[in-house]
Amino acid sequence: MAVTKIIFLDIPTVLPVPTSPNTWKVRLTLNYKELTYGTKWVETADIESVCKSLGIPPTIVLQDGTPRYTLPALIDNTFTPPAFLSDSTPIIEYLERTYPDPDSSRALCPPASRALHALFEYHVAQSITTQLLPVMVMHMYN
């Protein structure tokens, strides 16, 4: 297991396990790569203030210039300067670049398939997640 100084920010729920699909993608990546990390649980209402206080960039900036903060987020203090990331895809891409597996067959996103992965993620986000999000959120926090 690679010894790192990674802090992973996740959202607690009333269920006994994390339930955000985006935070799960990052958690699964960290575990698959066998990286050591600590989890900082952040309540939904505190995401923006915690991210700002830690120096984590917004996930997106709206057209009116308003920054929007979401989780997952990650701080990697293993190197200087530390890395501050938000959003699952950039975090996973960072982990893949920074901690490549010596066995190329274990790559999460082989270079030849990155465009396909991007297209798939866009399609899932636009077609499926937007429809399911209200139901998923209601179930997680009831």
Secondary structure, DSSP 8 states (H G I E B T S, - for coil): -EEEEEEEEE---SSSS---HHHHHHHHHHHHTTEEEEEEE--GGGHHHHHHHHT---SEE-TTS-EE--S-EEEE-SSSS-EEEESHHHHHHHHHHHS--SSGGG-SS-GGGHHHHHHHHHHIIIIIIHHHHHHHHHHHH-
